[in-house]
Amino acid sequence: MKQLGLILFFFSSLGLYSFAQDLGIAGSNTSSYKKVLVLKAEERYDKAREVLDGLIASSPKKKEYYLDRASCHEQLGDWDWAVRDYNAVLRFEPTYYEALFSRAQAYFQNGDHAMAIRDLEKLLEAPRSETKMVYFKMSENGLGESYTSGVGTLSDSHAEILNFMGKVRLDINDYDGAKDAFNKAIALQSKADYYVSRGLLFERMEMEKEAKVDYRKALILQPNNKEALYNLATLAEYEGNTLDAIKMYDKIIENEYGFSEAYFNRGYSYFEAGLYKKALTDFDSALALGYNDVDVYLNRGLTYQKLKNYEQALVDYGLAIEKSPKSEKAYAKRAGLYFAMKKYQKAAEDYTTAIAYKPSEAKYFYNRGISYYNERDYDNACADLQWAISLGFEQAKAVHTKICQSD
């Protein structure tokens, strides 16, 4: 079973916040702009963008319109167009720092780390006494929720910029640069989010002890910090401390009902603890809350299999294959179920598909060989066992000797 990896909670310039909303829009375009705000509130970003196209055509130097259109581009995942609109704003006013920060985020989302770092360096080099308002909108839990973390001088936001710089550098495996940025952010301001960020870096560096220290520091500053609890729980799970992991997931879910990943991971922990019915309940909750990952179906299918509910397990494995048709794991799981049901031919067929997608997996050849053997197809069974041996699966040797080399 595959558990979720650690979640990196990056800043996000997504959300319904409108720069222009605070700056004011006057004149003949007022009614059209009000329509933009309504459309954005209704999450009809494509329509809001169309209205903004018209507003920009009639007032091409109104930077507020570009900012709002950029936010629509972001919501629709059109990061290139978001960058273009931020470029327009910055041509009008090069020191419009909220646009510079938002452009850095758009560059990051578009995979252009070098340009994101360039914009962040500009922010860090700007005079800290600059009094222009800087809005840093952050995603708190990776679920699309956003809020404004602060308004003030660049000096007030310096730690936030450094923290985001660290996350960008971490994403390109620049561990030294990320560590330097996180350390500087923490030195400026002892904040739970910054310890979580550095903890993630330590995990990537396989420094689990240091990661735990930072997550615990985050919890001292913010006892219900979901990211710190979540990552400590995943570490506990990896280390085999299933009951500790469950307790931490309990706390997350108690304070954040909609955190679907926590339900999924707690379900995994329940499975590991042999609490299969509780695991099913959590997998169902994860799906109901929108966590529609293929692993939910695979894990729920395996849980049904443990409970001998083979028909429902087949349904879930089928859903996993439907969602991810090239997932060799899904075919292998279903093959294992068919084998348990003594449907050896079907098992061999699914192992054949799994092998097609991952021909380097020795266990698939071994298992298909045993399936063939149970179908009395001894030639194919021995051929598969030989392949498994050639791929380094030592356990196949004794079986091959017994069934293929005996008189």
C-alpha positions as CSV (number, residue, x, y, z in Angstrom):
1,M,0.0,0.0,0.0
2,K,1.2,3.4,-0.8
3,Q,0.9,6.2,1.7
4,L,0.9,9.8,0.8
5,G,4.2,11.5,0.7
6,L,4.9,14.7,2.5
7,I,2.9,17.7,1.4
8,L,4.7,20.9,0.5
9,F,2.4,23.8,1.3
10,F,3.5,26.5,-1.0
11,F,2.4,30.1,-1.0
12,S,-0.3,30.7,-3.5
13,S,-1.5,33.9,-5.1
14,L,-4.8,32.1,-5.8
15,G,-8.0,33.2,-4.2
16,L,-10.8,35.8,-4.6
17,Y,-8.8,38.7,-3.3
18,S,-8.8,41.6,-5.7
19,F,-6.1,44.3,-5.5
20,A,-8.4,46.6,-7.5
21,Q,-11.1,46.1,-4.9
22,D,-9.2,48.1,-2.3
23,L,-7.7,50.6,-4.8
24,G,-11.1,51.6,-6.2
25,I,-12.5,51.8,-9.7
26,A,-14.3,54.9,-10.8
27,G,-15.9,56.2,-14.0
28,S,-18.0,54.6,-16.7
29,N,-16.5,51.1,-16.1
30,T,-17.8,50.9,-12.6
31,S,-20.8,48.6,-13.4
32,S,-18.7,46.3,-15.5
33,Y,-16.1,46.0,-12.8
34,K,-18.8,45.2,-10.3
35,K,-19.8,42.4,-12.6
36,V,-16.3,41.1,-12.5
37,L,-16.4,40.9,-8.7
38,V,-19.7,39.1,-8.8
39,L,-18.4,36.6,-11.4
40,K,-15.3,36.0,-9.4
41,A,-17.3,35.4,-6.2
42,E,-19.3,32.9,-8.2
43,E,-16.0,31.3,-9.4
44,R,-16.9,32.0,-13.0
45,Y,-13.4,33.0,-13.8
46,D,-13.6,32.5,-17.5
47,K,-16.5,34.9,-17.8
48,A,-14.8,37.4,-15.4
49,R,-11.8,37.3,-17.7
50,E,-13.9,38.1,-20.7
51,V,-15.4,41.2,-19.0
52,L,-11.9,42.2,-18.0
53,D,-10.7,41.9,-21.6
54,G,-13.2,44.5,-22.5
55,L,-12.3,46.8,-19.6
56,I,-8.6,46.6,-20.6
57,A,-9.4,47.4,-24.2
58,S,-11.2,50.5,-23.1
59,S,-8.7,51.5,-20.3
60,P,-5.3,49.9,-21.4
61,K,-3.3,51.6,-18.7
62,K,-5.5,50.6,-15.7
63,K,-3.1,48.3,-13.8
64,E,-5.9,47.1,-11.5
65,Y,-7.6,45.4,-14.4
66,Y,-4.5,43.5,-15.3
67,L,-4.1,42.4,-11.7
68,D,-7.6,41.0,-11.6
69,R,-7.3,39.3,-14.9
70,A,-4.1,37.7,-13.7
71,S,-5.9,36.3,-10.8
72,C,-8.5,34.8,-13.1
73,H,-5.7,33.3,-15.2
74,E,-4.3,31.7,-12.1
75,Q,-7.6,30.2,-11.1
76,L,-7.8,28.7,-14.5
77,G,-4.3,27.4,-14.5
78,D,-3.1,29.7,-17.3
79,W,0.2,30.7,-15.7
80,D,1.8,32.1,-18.9
81,W,-1.1,34.5,-19.3
82,A,-0.8,35.5,-15.6
83,V,2.8,36.3,-16.1
84,R,2.0,38.5,-19.1
85,D,-0.5,40.5,-17.1
86,Y,1.9,41.0,-14.2
87,N,4.5,42.1,-16.7
88,A,2.0,44.7,-17.9
89,V,1.5,46.0,-14.4
90,L,5.2,46.1,-13.7
91,R,5.8,48.1,-16.9
92,F,3.4,50.7,-15.6
93,E,4.9,50.6,-12.1
94,P,8.2,48.7,-11.6
95,T,8.0,48.8,-7.8
96,Y,4.5,47.4,-7.5
97,Y,5.7,44.8,-5.1
98,E,2.5,42.7,-4.8
99,A,2.6,42.2,-8.6
100,L,6.3,41.3,-8.4
101,F,5.6,38.7,-5.7
102,S,2.6,37.3,-7.6
103,R,4.6,37.0,-10.7
104,A,7.2,35.0,-8.8
105,Q,4.5,32.7,-7.7
106,A,3.2,32.4,-11.3
107,Y,6.7,31.6,-12.6
108,F,7.0,29.0,-9.9
109,Q,3.7,27.4,-10.8
110,N,4.8,27.4,-14.4
111,G,8.0,25.6,-13.5
112,D,10.2,28.6,-14.2
113,H,12.2,28.5,-11.0
114,A,15.0,30.7,-12.3
115,M,12.6,33.6,-13.0
116,A,10.8,33.1,-9.7
117,I,14.1,33.3,-7.9
118,R,15.0,36.5,-9.8
119,D,11.8,38.2,-8.8
120,L,12.2,37.1,-5.2
121,E,15.8,38.5,-5.1
122,K,14.5,41.8,-6.4
123,L,12.0,41.9,-3.5
124,L,14.8,41.0,-1.0
125,E,17.1,43.7,-2.5
126,A,14.4,46.5,-2.4
127,P,14.6,49.1,0.4
128,R,13.1,47.6,3.5
129,S,11.5,50.9,4.4
130,E,9.4,50.9,1.3
131,T,5.9,51.6,2.4
132,K,4.0,50.2,-0.6
133,M,1.5,47.6,0.6
134,V,2.6,44.0,0.1
135,Y,-0.1,41.3,0.2
136,F,1.2,37.8,0.6
137,K,-1.6,35.4,0.0
138,M,-0.8,31.9,1.3
139,S,-2.4,28.5,0.9
140,E,-2.7,27.2,4.4
141,N,-3.4,23.5,3.8
142,G,-3.1,22.8,0.1
143,L,-6.9,22.6,-0.3
144,G,-7.3,25.9,-2.1
145,E,-8.0,28.0,1.0
146,S,-6.2,31.3,1.0
147,Y,-5.9,34.4,3.1
148,T,-3.9,37.6,3.4
149,S,-1.1,37.2,5.8
150,G,-0.1,40.8,6.2
151,V,0.0,44.3,5.0
152,G,3.0,46.6,5.7
153,T,6.5,47.5,4.6
154,L,8.8,45.2,2.8
155,S,10.7,44.9,6.1
156,D,7.6,43.4,7.7
157,S,7.3,40.8,4.9
158,H,11.0,40.0,4.6
159,A,10.7,36.7,6.4
160,E,7.7,35.6,4.3
161,I,9.7,36.3,1.1
162,L,12.7,34.3,2.4
163,N,10.4,31.4,3.3
164,F,9.0,31.3,-0.2
165,M,12.5,31.6,-1.6
166,G,13.4,28.5,0.4
167,K,10.5,26.6,-0.9
168,V,11.3,27.4,-4.5
169,R,14.9,26.3,-4.0
170,L,13.8,23.2,-2.2
171,D,11.7,22.3,-5.3
172,I,14.8,22.3,-7.4
173,N,16.8,20.3,-4.8
174,D,19.0,23.3,-4.0
175,Y,19.2,22.2,-0.4
176,D,21.9,24.6,0.7
177,G,20.1,27.6,-0.8
178,A,16.8,26.4,0.8
179,K,18.4,25.9,4.2
180,D,20.0,29.4,4.1
181,A,16.7,31.0,3.2
182,F,14.7,29.1,5.9
183,N,17.3,29.9,8.5
184,K,17.2,33.6,7.7
185,A,13.4,33.6,7.8
186,I,13.4,31.9,11.2
187,A,16.1,34.3,12.5
188,L,13.8,37.2,11.5
189,Q,10.6,35.7,12.9
190,S,9.9,32.6,14.9
191,K,6.8,31.3,13.0
192,A,5.3,27.8,12.9
193,D,5.1,27.8,9.1
194,Y,8.8,28.5,8.8
195,Y,9.8,25.6,11.0
196,V,7.5,23.3,9.0
197,S,9.2,24.5,5.8
198,R,12.7,23.7,7.2
199,G,11.4,20.4,8.6
200,L,10.4,19.4,5.0
201,L,13.9,20.3,3.9
202,F,15.4,18.1,6.6
203,E,13.1,15.2,5.5
204,R,14.3,15.6,1.9
205,M,17.8,15.4,3.2
206,E,17.0,12.3,5.2
207,M,17.5,14.1,8.5
208,E,14.4,12.8,10.2
209,K,15.6,13.6,13.7
210,E,16.1,17.3,12.8
211,A,12.8,17.3,10.9
212,K,10.9,16.1,14.0
213,V,12.5,18.9,16.1
214,D,11.3,21.5,13.7
215,Y,7.8,20.1,13.5
216,R,7.6,20.0,17.3
217,K,8.8,23.6,17.5
218,A,6.0,24.5,15.0
219,L,3.5,22.8,17.3
220,I,4.8,24.8,20.3
221,L,4.1,28.0,18.4
222,Q,0.8,26.7,16.9
223,P,-0.5,23.6,18.6
224,N,-3.0,22.7,15.9
225,N,-0.7,23.3,12.9
226,K,-2.0,20.8,10.4
227,E,1.2,20.6,8.3
228,A,3.4,19.8,11.4
229,L,0.9,17.3,12.7
230,Y,0.5,15.7,9.3
231,N,4.2,15.3,8.6
232,L,4.9,14.0,12.1
233,A,2.2,11.5,11.6
234,T,3.6,10.3,8.3
235,L,7.0,10.0,9.9
236,A,5.5,7.9,12.7
237,E,3.8,5.7,10.1
238,Y,7.0,5.2,8.2
239,E,8.8,4.2,11.5
240,G,6.1,1.7,12.4
241,N,4.5,3.8,15.2
242,T,1.0,3.2,13.8
243,L,-0.9,4.1,17.0
244,D,1.0,7.4,17.4
245,A,0.2,8.2,13.8
246,I,-3.5,7.6,14.3
247,K,-3.5,9.9,17.3
248,M,-2.0,12.7,15.3
249,Y,-4.4,12.1,12.4
250,D,-7.2,12.2,15.0
251,K,-6.2,15.6,16.1
252,I,-5.9,16.9,12.5
253,I,-9.4,15.6,11.6
254,E,-10.8,17.0,14.9
255,N,-9.7,20.5,13.9
256,E,-10.1,20.3,10.1
257,Y,-12.9,18.0,9.0
258,G,-12.3,18.6,5.3
259,F,-8.6,17.6,5.2
260,S,-9.1,14.6,2.9
261,E,-5.5,13.5,2.9
262,A,-5.6,13.0,6.7
263,Y,-8.6,10.6,6.3
264,F,-6.7,8.7,3.6
265,N,-3.6,8.4,5.7
266,R,-5.5,7.5,8.9
267,G,-7.2,4.8,6.9
268,Y,-3.8,3.5,5.9
269,S,-2.8,3.5,9.6
270,Y,-5.9,1.7,10.6
271,F,-5.2,-0.9,7.9
272,E,-1.7,-1.4,9.3
273,A,-3.2,-1.9,12.8
274,G,-5.6,-4.5,11.5
275,L,-8.6,-2.2,12.0
276,Y,-10.1,-2.9,8.6
277,K,-13.6,-1.6,9.1
278,K,-12.3,1.7,10.5
279,A,-9.9,1.8,7.5
280,L,-12.9,1.5,5.1
281,T,-14.7,4.3,6.8
282,D,-11.8,6.6,6.4
283,F,-11.2,5.7,2.8
284,D,-14.9,6.4,2.1
285,S,-14.5,9.8,3.8
286,A,-11.4,10.7,1.8
287,L,-13.3,10.0,-1.4
288,A,-16.4,11.9,-0.2
289,L,-14.1,14.9,0.5
290,G,-12.6,14.9,-3.0
291,Y,-9.4,12.9,-2.5
292,N,-9.9,10.9,-5.7
293,D,-6.4,9.4,-6.0
294,V,-6.0,6.0,-7.5
295,D,-4.4,4.8,-4.3
296,V,-7.6,5.3,-2.4
297,Y,-9.3,2.7,-4.6
298,L,-6.3,0.3,-4.4
299,N,-6.1,0.6,-0.6
300,R,-9.9,0.2,-0.1
301,G,-9.8,-2.7,-2.5
302,L,-7.1,-4.4,-0.5
303,T,-9.0,-3.7,2.7
304,Y,-12.1,-5.4,1.3
305,Q,-9.9,-8.3,0.2
306,K,-8.7,-8.6,3.8
307,L,-12.4,-8.8,4.9
308,K,-13.0,-11.5,2.3
309,N,-15.4,-9.2,0.4
310,Y,-13.9,-10.2,-2.9
311,E,-16.6,-8.8,-5.1
312,Q,-16.3,-5.3,-3.7
313,A,-12.6,-5.6,-3.9
314,L,-12.9,-6.4,-7.6
315,V,-15.0,-3.3,-8.0
316,D,-12.4,-1.0,-6.4
317,Y,-9.5,-2.5,-8.4
318,G,-11.6,-2.0,-11.5
319,L,-12.2,1.6,-10.5
320,A,-8.4,2.0,-10.0
321,I,-7.7,0.7,-13.5
322,E,-10.4,2.9,-15.0
323,K,-8.8,5.9,-13.3
324,S,-5.2,4.9,-14.1
325,P,-5.3,2.5,-17.1
326,K,-1.5,2.2,-17.2
327,S,-1.0,1.5,-13.5
328,E,0.8,-1.8,-13.2
329,K,0.1,-1.8,-9.5
330,A,-3.7,-1.9,-10.1
331,Y,-3.4,-4.9,-12.4
332,A,-1.1,-6.7,-10.0
333,K,-3.5,-6.1,-7.1
334,R,-6.4,-7.5,-9.1
335,A,-4.3,-10.4,-10.2
336,G,-3.5,-11.2,-6.6
337,L,-7.2,-11.2,-5.8
338,Y,-8.0,-13.4,-8.8
339,F,-5.3,-15.8,-7.5
340,A,-6.9,-15.8,-4.0
341,M,-10.2,-16.6,-5.7
342,K,-8.5,-19.5,-7.6
343,K,-9.2,-17.8,-10.9
344,Y,-5.7,-18.5,-12.1
345,Q,-6.2,-17.7,-15.8
346,K,-7.5,-14.3,-15.0
347,A,-4.7,-13.8,-12.6
348,A,-2.2,-14.7,-15.3
349,E,-3.9,-12.2,-17.7
350,D,-3.6,-9.3,-15.3
351,Y,0.0,-10.1,-14.4
352,T,0.7,-10.1,-18.2
353,T,-0.7,-6.6,-18.4
354,A,1.3,-5.5,-15.3
355,I,4.5,-6.9,-16.9
356,A,3.8,-5.0,-20.1
357,Y,3.9,-1.7,-18.1
358,K,6.7,-2.8,-15.8
359,P,8.8,-5.6,-17.3
360,S,11.6,-5.1,-14.8
361,E,9.4,-6.3,-11.8
362,A,10.6,-9.9,-11.0
363,K,7.7,-10.6,-8.7
364,Y,5.2,-10.2,-11.5
365,F,6.9,-12.9,-13.5
366,Y,7.1,-15.1,-10.4
367,N,3.4,-14.7,-9.6
368,R,2.4,-15.3,-13.2
369,G,4.5,-18.4,-13.2
370,I,2.7,-19.7,-10.2
371,S,-0.6,-18.9,-11.8
372,Y,0.4,-20.8,-14.9
373,Y,1.5,-23.7,-12.7
374,N,-1.9,-23.9,-11.1
375,E,-3.4,-23.9,-14.6
376,R,-1.1,-26.9,-15.4
377,D,0.7,-24.8,-18.0
378,Y,4.1,-26.0,-16.9
379,D,6.2,-24.7,-19.8
380,N,5.1,-21.1,-19.3
381,A,5.3,-21.5,-15.5
382,C,9.0,-22.6,-15.8
383,A,9.8,-19.9,-18.3
384,D,8.4,-17.2,-16.0
385,L,10.2,-18.6,-13.0
386,Q,13.5,-18.5,-15.0
387,W,12.8,-14.8,-15.9
388,A,12.2,-14.0,-12.2
389,I,15.5,-15.6,-11.3
390,S,17.3,-13.6,-14.1
391,L,15.8,-10.4,-12.6
392,G,17.2,-11.2,-9.2
393,F,14.3,-12.8,-7.4
394,E,16.1,-15.4,-5.3
395,Q,13.0,-17.0,-3.9
396,A,12.2,-18.3,-7.3
397,K,15.2,-20.6,-7.4
398,A,13.9,-23.2,-5.0
399,V,10.5,-23.3,-6.7
400,H,12.0,-23.5,-10.1
401,T,14.2,-26.4,-9.0
402,K,11.2,-28.2,-7.4
403,I,8.7,-27.9,-10.3
404,C,10.9,-27.5,-13.3
405,Q,14.0,-29.7,-12.7
406,S,12.5,-32.7,-10.9
407,D,12.1,-36.0,-12.7
